């Protein structure tokens, strides 16, 4: 779940979204709109620039359809913090 006001407003207006990363697979994680444009130039129709990212690591991705939930990609959220909120998770 994003903490930035722009994606939160988009989610408020659209409802849940599944969004890919803003870089090509295996590419460097972008931290600014300029990084995204360098990687995805001519491959995207629109870019909303909300400024540089706070973190330089990707988001944590959790599969909540699995029982127990499974961490698919480790990111900025510590596993212990996740367990405090949703209980047992596999890695």
MODELLER restraints for C-alpha pairs under 7 A, 6 or more apart:
rsr = mdl.restraints
at = mdl.atoms
rsr.add(forms.Gaussian(group=physical.xy_distance, feature=features.Distance(at['CA:2:A'], at['CA:8:A']), mean=6.54, stdev=0.5))
rsr.add(forms.Gaussian(group=physical.xy_distance, feature=features.Distance(at['CA:6:A'], at['CA:50:A']), mean=6.80, stdev=0.5))
rsr.add(forms.Gaussian(group=physical.xy_distance, feature=features.Distance(at['CA:22:A'], at['CA:30:A']), mean=6.96, stdev=0.5))
rsr.add(forms.Gaussian(group=physical.xy_distance, feature=features.Distance(at['CA:22:A'], at['CA:36:A']), mean=6.06, stdev=0.5))
rsr.add(forms.Gaussian(group=physical.xy_distance, feature=features.Distance(at['CA:23:A'], at['CA:29:A']), mean=6.59, stdev=0.5))
rsr.add(forms.Gaussian(group=physical.xy_distance, feature=features.Distance(at['CA:23:A'], at['CA:30:A']), mean=6.72, stdev=0.5))
rsr.add(forms.Gaussian(group=physical.xy_distance, feature=features.Distance(at['CA:23:A'], at['CA:36:A']), mean=6.29, stdev=0.5))
rsr.add(forms.Gaussian(group=physical.xy_distance, feature=features.Distance(at['CA:23:A'], at['CA:39:A']), mean=6.06, stdev=0.5))
rsr.add(forms.Gaussian(group=physical.xy_distance, feature=features.Distance(at['CA:23:A'], at['CA:40:A']), mean=6.57, stdev=0.5))
rsr.add(forms.Gaussian(group=physical.xy_distance, feature=features.Distance(at['CA:24:A'], at['CA:39:A']), mean=6.76, stdev=0.5))
rsr.add(forms.Gaussian(group=physical.xy_distance, feature=features.Distance(at['CA:29:A'], at['CA:58:A']), mean=6.88, stdev=0.5))
rsr.add(forms.Gaussian(group=physical.xy_distance, feature=features.Distance(at['CA:30:A'], at['CA:36:A']), mean=5.81, stdev=0.5))
rsr.add(forms.Gaussian(group=physical.xy_distance, feature=features.Distance(at['CA:31:A'], at['CA:52:A']), mean=5.45, stdev=0.5))
rsr.add(forms.Gaussian(group=physical.xy_distance, feature=features.Distance(at['CA:31:A'], at['CA:53:A']), mean=5.05, stdev=0.5))
rsr.add(forms.Gaussian(group=physical.xy_distance, feature=features.Distance(at['CA:31:A'], at['CA:56:A']), mean=6.35, stdev=0.5))
rsr.add(forms.Gaussian(group=physical.xy_distance, feature=features.Distance(at['CA:32:A'], at['CA:51:A']), mean=6.27, stdev=0.5))
rsr.add(forms.Gaussian(group=physical.xy_distance, feature=features.Distance(at['CA:32:A'], at['CA:52:A']), mean=4.54, stdev=0.5))
rsr.add(forms.Gaussian(group=physical.xy_distance, feature=features.Distance(at['CA:32:A'], at['CA:53:A']), mean=6.43, stdev=0.5))
rsr.add(forms.Gaussian(group=physical.xy_distance, feature=features.Distance(at['CA:33:A'], at['CA:49:A']), mean=5.63, stdev=0.5))
rsr.add(forms.Gaussian(group=physical.xy_distance, feature=features.Distance(at['CA:57:A'], at['CA:75:A']), mean=6.09, stdev=0.5))
rsr.add(forms.Gaussian(group=physical.xy_distance, feature=features.Distance(at['CA:57:A'], at['CA:76:A']), mean=6.33, stdev=0.5))
rsr.add(forms.Gaussian(group=physical.xy_distance, feature=features.Distance(at['CA:58:A'], at['CA:75:A']), mean=5.17, stdev=0.5))
rsr.add(forms.Gaussian(group=physical.xy_distance, feature=features.Distance(at['CA:58:A'], at['CA:76:A']), mean=6.79, stdev=0.5))
rsr.add(forms.Gaussian(group=physical.xy_distance, feature=features.Distance(at['CA:59:A'], at['CA:75:A']), mean=4.67, stdev=0.5))
rsr.add(forms.Gaussian(group=physical.xy_distance, feature=features.Distance(at['CA:59:A'], at['CA:76:A']), mean=5.95, stdev=0.5))
rsr.add(forms.Gaussian(group=physical.xy_distance, feature=features.Distance(at['CA:60:A'], at['CA:73:A']), mean=5.40, stdev=0.5))
rsr.add(forms.Gaussian(group=physical.xy_distance, feature=features.Distance(at['CA:60:A'], at['CA:74:A']), mean=4.78, stdev=0.5))
rsr.add(forms.Gaussian(group=physical.xy_distance, feature=features.Distance(at['CA:60:A'], at['CA:75:A']), mean=4.05, stdev=0.5))
rsr.add(forms.Gaussian(group=physical.xy_distance, feature=features.Distance(at['CA:60:A'], at['CA:76:A']), mean=6.22, stdev=0.5))
rsr.add(forms.Gaussian(group=physical.xy_distance, feature=features.Distance(at['CA:60:A'], at['CA:77:A']), mean=6.19, stdev=0.5))
rsr.add(forms.Gaussian(group=physical.xy_distance, feature=features.Distance(at['CA:61:A'], at['CA:71:A']), mean=5.98, stdev=0.5))
rsr.add(forms.Gaussian(group=physical.xy_distance, feature=features.Distance(at['CA:61:A'], at['CA:72:A']), mean=5.40, stdev=0.5))
rsr.add(forms.Gaussian(group=physical.xy_distance, feature=features.Distance(at['CA:61:A'], at['CA:73:A']), mean=5.02, stdev=0.5))
rsr.add(forms.Gaussian(group=physical.xy_distance, feature=features.Distance(at['CA:61:A'], at['CA:74:A']), mean=6.74, stdev=0.5))
rsr.add(forms.Gaussian(group=physical.xy_distance, feature=features.Distance(at['CA:62:A'], at['CA:69:A']), mean=6.63, stdev=0.5))
rsr.add(forms.Gaussian(group=physical.xy_distance, feature=features.Distance(at['CA:62:A'], at['CA:70:A']), mean=5.58, stdev=0.5))
rsr.add(forms.Gaussian(group=physical.xy_distance, feature=features.Distance(at['CA:62:A'], at['CA:71:A']), mean=4.41, stdev=0.5))
rsr.add(forms.Gaussian(group=physical.xy_distance, feature=features.Distance(at['CA:62:A'], at['CA:72:A']), mean=5.53, stdev=0.5))
rsr.add(forms.Gaussian(group=physical.xy_distance, feature=features.Distance(at['CA:63:A'], at['CA:69:A']), mean=5.56, stdev=0.5))
rsr.add(forms.Gaussian(group=physical.xy_distance, feature=features.Distance(at['CA:63:A'], at['CA:70:A']), mean=5.16, stdev=0.5))
rsr.add(forms.Gaussian(group=physical.xy_distance, feature=features.Distance(at['CA:63:A'], at['CA:71:A']), mean=6.30, stdev=0.5))
rsr.add(forms.Gaussian(group=physical.xy_distance, feature=features.Distance(at['CA:63:A'], at['CA:72:A']), mean=6.59, stdev=0.5))
rsr.add(forms.Gaussian(group=physical.xy_distance, feature=features.Distance(at['CA:64:A'], at['CA:70:A']), mean=6.89, stdev=0.5))
rsr.add(forms.Gaussian(group=physical.xy_distance, feature=features.Distance(at['CA:68:A'], at['CA:88:A']), mean=6.23, stdev=0.5))
rsr.add(forms.Gaussian(group=physical.xy_distance, feature=features.Distance(at['CA:68:A'], at['CA:89:A']), mean=5.48, stdev=0.5))
rsr.add(forms.Gaussian(group=physical.xy_distance, feature=features.Distance(at['CA:68:A'], at['CA:90:A']), mean=6.64, stdev=0.5))
rsr.add(forms.Gaussian(group=physical.xy_distance, feature=features.Distance(at['CA:69:A'], at['CA:89:A']), mean=4.93, stdev=0.5))
rsr.add(forms.Gaussian(group=physical.xy_distance, feature=features.Distance(at['CA:69:A'], at['CA:90:A']), mean=6.37, stdev=0.5))
rsr.add(forms.Gaussian(group=physical.xy_distance, feature=features.Distance(at['CA:70:A'], at['CA:89:A']), mean=5.40, stdev=0.5))
rsr.add(forms.Gaussian(group=physical.xy_distance, feature=features.Distance(at['CA:70:A'], at['CA:90:A']), mean=4.65, stdev=0.5))
rsr.add(forms.Gaussian(group=physical.xy_distance, feature=features.Distance(at['CA:70:A'], at['CA:91:A']), mean=5.77, stdev=0.5))
rsr.add(forms.Gaussian(group=physical.xy_distance, feature=features.Distance(at['CA:71:A'], at['CA:89:A']), mean=6.86, stdev=0.5))
rsr.add(forms.Gaussian(group=physical.xy_distance, feature=features.Distance(at['CA:71:A'], at['CA:90:A']), mean=6.15, stdev=0.5))
rsr.add(forms.Gaussian(group=physical.xy_distance, feature=features.Distance(at['CA:71:A'], at['CA:91:A']), mean=5.01, stdev=0.5))
rsr.add(forms.Gaussian(group=physical.xy_distance, feature=features.Distance(at['CA:83:A'], at['CA:89:A']), mean=6.63, stdev=0.5))
